[in-house]
Amino acid sequence: MKSIGEIKQEVSGAAIEEYVVIYEKYGMDERSGVKKLLEQCRKKEAALLKEKKRIEEMKKYEHKYEHLGYLCGIDEVGRGPLAGPVVACAVILPKDCDILYLNDSKQLTARKREELYEIILEKAVSVGIGAVGPGRIDEINILQATYEAMREAVGKLKAVPQLLLNDAVTIPEVIIPQVPIIKGDAKSVSIAAASIVAKVTRDRMMEDYDKLMPEYGFASNKGYGSSAHIEAIKKYGPSPIHRATFIKNFIGV
């Protein structure tokens, strides 16, 4: 008879799909430690089933329009910060997309976003990134800069989508049909994927800026107006990546 420690090691190395074999082998084992291990397996199975159901619900729009051909989810990040670019992402996922845990990027940990970022890039039909810097934001305003970043992202796709699924907005000057979805990053897997890629891309950019200008704490605040960030602007003055119009509006310099 295997020890509980040996069974624990066996369970830890098994995929959830292999748990049925674990149940067959140890289902009659009366030891409390083994029963606890099997209960943990059942909880993991239930959690996976719940996640698959949630993801399927997030494919509502994808199923509704899949007859049209390629569907592209679009989202942006960085409209509110005092510094750095606004970044948009366009993602075309395959019809049989099986990526779990997609969600509004703000609902995910940084570690989970990084993990999903790699999976999305691996499995997506195409991904396009658009970025508009602080100078252009000051010139045309943040809304128009956001639209510009989104158009750039769509333009960089290697496949032409037949429909755009957008997070809440309708992008001007785009001939491809669009469907704006309020809180789309929590309702569409395509928009959620775009949200995650845009967030990771911009966060990495701000971390790179932090290496050049560590006094502003960009790695931690990502350009948003934290109290420490505002104090740094007052102490050191604005950096080349600060948005002049945003600084004037929020801290009066």
C-alpha positions as CSV (number, residue, x, y, z in Angstrom):
1,M,0.0,0.0,0.0
2,K,1.3,3.4,-1.0
3,S,1.9,5.9,1.7
4,I,-0.2,9.1,1.8
5,G,2.9,11.1,0.9
6,E,3.4,8.9,-2.2
7,I,-0.2,9.3,-3.2
8,K,0.0,13.1,-2.7
9,Q,3.0,13.2,-5.0
10,E,1.0,11.1,-7.6
11,V,-2.0,13.4,-7.4
12,S,0.1,16.6,-7.7
13,G,1.6,15.2,-10.9
14,A,-1.7,14.3,-12.4
15,A,-3.7,16.5,-14.8
16,I,-7.3,17.2,-13.8
17,E,-8.4,15.1,-16.7
18,E,-6.6,12.1,-15.1
19,Y,-8.4,12.4,-11.8
20,V,-10.8,9.7,-12.8
21,V,-7.9,7.2,-12.6
22,I,-7.0,8.6,-9.1
23,Y,-10.6,8.0,-7.9
24,E,-10.5,4.4,-9.2
25,K,-7.3,3.6,-7.5
26,Y,-7.9,5.3,-4.2
27,G,-11.6,5.8,-3.9
28,M,-12.0,2.9,-1.4
29,D,-9.0,4.0,0.8
30,E,-10.4,4.8,4.2
31,R,-7.4,6.8,5.4
32,S,-8.4,10.4,6.2
33,G,-5.4,11.8,4.5
34,V,-6.3,10.1,1.2
35,K,-9.9,11.2,1.5
36,K,-8.7,14.7,2.0
37,L,-6.6,14.5,-1.2
38,L,-9.6,13.1,-3.2
39,E,-11.8,15.9,-1.9
40,Q,-9.2,18.5,-3.1
41,C,-9.3,16.8,-6.5
42,R,-13.1,17.1,-6.6
43,K,-12.9,20.8,-5.7
44,K,-10.4,21.4,-8.5
45,E,-12.7,19.6,-10.9
46,A,-15.6,21.7,-9.8
47,A,-13.6,24.9,-10.1
48,L,-12.5,24.0,-13.6
49,L,-16.0,23.2,-14.7
50,K,-17.2,26.6,-13.3
51,E,-14.4,28.4,-15.2
52,K,-15.3,26.6,-18.5
53,K,-18.9,27.6,-18.0
54,R,-17.9,31.2,-17.4
55,I,-15.7,31.3,-20.5
56,E,-18.5,29.8,-22.6
57,E,-20.8,32.6,-21.4
58,M,-18.1,35.1,-22.4
59,K,-18.3,33.7,-26.0
60,K,-21.9,35.0,-26.4
61,Y,-20.9,37.7,-28.9
62,E,-18.4,35.5,-30.6
63,H,-21.0,32.8,-31.2
64,K,-23.5,35.5,-32.3
65,Y,-21.3,36.8,-35.1
66,E,-19.0,33.9,-35.9
67,H,-20.8,33.3,-39.2
68,L,-19.3,36.6,-40.5
69,G,-15.7,35.3,-40.3
70,Y,-12.8,36.8,-38.3
71,L,-13.9,38.7,-35.2
72,C,-11.5,41.2,-33.6
73,G,-11.6,42.3,-30.0
74,I,-10.3,45.8,-29.2
75,D,-9.4,47.4,-26.0
76,E,-7.1,50.1,-24.6
77,V,-5.2,50.9,-21.5
78,G,-3.7,54.2,-20.3
79,R,-6.3,56.8,-20.8
80,G,-6.0,58.1,-17.2
81,P,-2.3,58.3,-16.3
82,L,-0.3,61.5,-16.1
83,A,2.5,60.0,-18.0
84,G,3.3,57.5,-20.8
85,P,1.4,56.4,-23.9
86,V,-2.1,55.2,-24.4
87,V,-1.9,51.6,-25.8
88,A,-4.5,49.7,-27.8
89,C,-4.6,46.1,-28.8
90,A,-6.6,44.3,-31.4
91,V,-6.9,40.5,-31.1
92,I,-8.4,37.9,-33.4
93,L,-8.9,34.6,-31.6
94,P,-9.5,31.3,-33.4
95,K,-13.1,30.1,-33.4
96,D,-12.2,27.0,-31.3
97,C,-10.3,29.2,-28.7
98,D,-9.9,27.2,-25.5
99,I,-8.1,29.8,-23.4
100,L,-9.4,29.8,-19.8
101,Y,-9.3,32.6,-17.2
102,L,-9.7,35.5,-19.8
103,N,-11.2,38.5,-18.1
104,D,-11.0,42.2,-17.7
105,S,-7.3,42.8,-17.1
106,K,-8.0,44.8,-14.0
107,Q,-9.6,41.7,-12.4
108,L,-6.4,39.7,-12.9
109,T,-3.1,39.6,-11.0
110,A,0.0,40.8,-12.7
111,R,1.3,37.3,-12.7
112,K,-1.9,35.9,-14.3
113,R,-1.8,38.7,-17.0
114,E,1.7,37.8,-17.9
115,E,0.8,34.1,-18.1
116,L,-2.2,34.8,-20.3
117,Y,-0.3,37.3,-22.4
118,E,2.0,34.5,-23.6
119,I,-0.8,32.1,-24.3
120,I,-2.8,34.7,-26.2
121,L,0.2,35.5,-28.4
122,E,0.7,31.8,-29.1
123,K,-2.9,30.9,-29.9
124,A,-4.3,34.1,-31.5
125,V,-4.8,34.2,-35.3
126,S,-3.4,37.8,-35.2
127,V,-2.5,40.5,-32.7
128,G,-2.0,44.2,-33.4
129,I,-0.7,46.9,-31.1
130,G,-1.1,50.6,-31.3
131,A,0.5,53.2,-29.1
132,V,0.2,57.0,-29.0
133,G,2.6,59.0,-26.9
134,P,2.2,62.0,-24.6
135,G,3.0,64.6,-27.2
136,R,0.3,63.5,-29.5
137,I,-2.1,63.1,-26.6
138,D,-1.5,66.7,-25.6
139,E,-2.0,67.7,-29.3
140,I,-5.3,66.0,-30.1
141,N,-6.7,65.0,-26.6
142,I,-6.8,61.6,-25.0
143,L,-10.1,60.4,-26.7
144,Q,-8.8,61.1,-30.2
145,A,-5.4,59.6,-29.2
146,T,-7.2,56.5,-28.1
147,Y,-9.0,56.2,-31.4
148,E,-5.7,56.7,-33.2
149,A,-4.1,53.9,-31.2
150,M,-7.0,51.6,-31.9
151,R,-6.9,52.3,-35.6
152,E,-3.1,51.6,-35.6
153,A,-3.7,48.3,-33.8
154,V,-6.3,47.2,-36.3
155,G,-4.0,48.3,-39.1
156,K,-1.2,46.0,-37.8
157,L,-3.3,42.8,-37.9
158,K,-2.0,40.2,-40.4
159,A,-5.6,39.1,-41.0
160,V,-8.5,41.3,-42.0
161,P,-11.4,41.0,-39.5
162,Q,-15.0,41.1,-40.7
163,L,-16.2,42.6,-37.4
164,L,-14.8,44.6,-34.5
165,L,-16.0,44.0,-31.0
166,N,-15.0,47.1,-29.1
167,D,-15.0,47.9,-25.4
168,A,-17.7,50.5,-25.2
169,V,-16.6,52.8,-28.1
170,T,-17.2,53.2,-31.8
171,I,-13.9,54.0,-33.6
172,P,-14.2,56.8,-36.1
173,E,-12.7,56.4,-39.6
174,V,-12.8,52.7,-39.6
175,I,-14.8,51.0,-42.4
176,I,-15.0,47.6,-40.8
177,P,-18.4,47.1,-39.0
178,Q,-18.2,47.6,-35.3
179,V,-20.2,46.4,-32.2
180,P,-19.5,48.5,-29.1
181,I,-20.1,46.5,-25.9
182,I,-20.4,48.2,-22.5
183,K,-17.9,46.5,-20.1
184,G,-16.9,44.4,-23.0
185,D,-13.7,43.2,-21.4
186,A,-15.8,41.2,-19.0
187,K,-18.3,40.0,-21.5
188,S,-16.3,39.0,-24.6
189,V,-13.3,36.7,-24.7
190,S,-11.9,38.6,-27.7
191,I,-12.1,42.0,-25.9
192,A,-10.7,40.4,-22.7
193,A,-7.7,39.1,-24.6
194,A,-7.1,42.5,-26.1
195,S,-7.4,44.1,-22.6
196,I,-4.7,41.7,-21.2
197,V,-2.2,42.2,-24.1
198,A,-2.7,46.0,-24.0
199,K,-2.1,46.1,-20.2
200,V,1.0,43.9,-20.2
201,T,2.4,45.8,-23.2
202,R,2.0,49.2,-21.5
203,D,3.1,48.0,-18.1
204,R,6.4,46.7,-19.7
205,M,6.9,50.1,-21.4
206,M,6.4,51.9,-18.1
207,E,8.9,49.5,-16.4
208,D,11.4,50.4,-19.1
209,Y,10.9,54.1,-18.6
210,D,11.4,53.5,-14.9
211,K,14.9,52.3,-15.6
212,L,15.7,55.5,-17.4
213,M,13.8,57.8,-14.9
214,P,13.6,56.0,-11.6
215,E,12.8,59.1,-9.6
216,Y,9.1,59.0,-10.7
217,G,8.4,55.4,-9.7
218,F,6.9,54.4,-13.1
219,A,7.4,50.7,-12.4
220,S,5.0,50.8,-9.5
221,N,2.6,53.6,-10.5
222,K,2.6,53.0,-14.2
223,G,2.2,56.7,-14.8
224,Y,-1.0,57.1,-12.7
225,G,-1.3,59.9,-10.3
226,S,-0.3,58.4,-7.0
227,S,0.7,60.8,-4.2
228,A,4.3,59.7,-4.5
229,H,4.3,60.3,-8.2
230,I,2.8,63.7,-7.9
231,E,5.3,64.6,-5.3
232,A,8.1,63.5,-7.6
233,I,6.8,65.7,-10.4
234,K,6.8,68.7,-8.0
235,K,10.3,67.9,-6.8
236,Y,12.0,67.0,-10.1
237,G,9.7,68.6,-12.7
238,P,7.9,66.8,-15.5
239,S,9.8,64.2,-17.5
240,P,9.7,63.8,-21.3
241,I,6.9,61.3,-21.1
242,H,4.6,63.3,-18.9
243,R,1.3,64.6,-20.5
244,A,1.5,68.4,-20.1
245,T,-2.3,68.8,-20.3
246,F,-2.8,66.2,-17.6
247,I,-0.3,67.6,-15.3
248,K,-1.8,71.0,-15.6
249,N,-5.3,69.8,-14.9
250,F,-4.4,67.6,-11.9
251,I,-1.6,69.3,-10.1
252,G,-1.5,72.8,-11.5
253,V,2.1,72.9,-12.8
